[in-house]
């Protein structure tokens, strides 16, 4: 392993626990955005109409937009 990678790895390991908690939370939050396309495929394969799938995804989007205001 090159020396700069060893130094980088050592620097990464020295980051505080708070950094890792925030990074993990951001990863989970961003990973949750994968739900939308797969939910659309799942619902359409289950026989729901296009308008129903659109309504469900729209309701989820509105909920995501309003949640920061409700959460405070």
N, C-alpha and C positions, 0 to 999 in steps of 0.2 A: 504494500500500500504506500502511495507517495506521501511524503512528509506533510504536504499541505492538507491532505485529507485527515491525517492523524491530528493535526492542530485543529482543524474544523470540528472533528468529532469531539475532541476535548472541550472546545468552546461550547458546543451544543450541550454537552453533559453538565456544564457549569451553570446553565440557565436555571432560574429559580422555579420552584414548584408552581407558583402562580402562573407563570408563563405556560406551563404544560397544561394546567387546568383550563385556561382561557383558550389555548390552541385546540384542545380536545373538544371543548364546547363549540367552537366555531366549526370544527370538522363535522360534528354531529348535525349542527344547524344547516350547513351547506349540503351535507349528504341527504338531508331530508327533502331537498328540492328535487331529487330523483323520483320522488313519489308521483309527481304530476304526469309525466309521460307514461309510466307503467300503469298507473291507475286508469288512465284513459284507454290503454290497450286492454286491460283486464275487464273493465266495464263493457267495452264494445264487444269483446269475445263472449261475455255473459249474456248478450242479447239486448242490452240497453240501447235505446235510440241515440242518435247523434245529439239531439237536443237535450236529452237527459244527462248525457256525459258532459256536455257543455255547461249545463246548469250546476252540476256537482263541482266541476273544476272552477267555475266562476265563484261559487259559494266559498270554496277553499281560498281562492285568491282574495276575495273581499275580507275573509276572516284574517288572513295574513296582513292585510293592509290596516285593519282596524285594531288588531291585537296590541301594537305598541301604545296606542292611545288608552286602551282599556287597562293594560298592565301598569301604566304609569311611567 
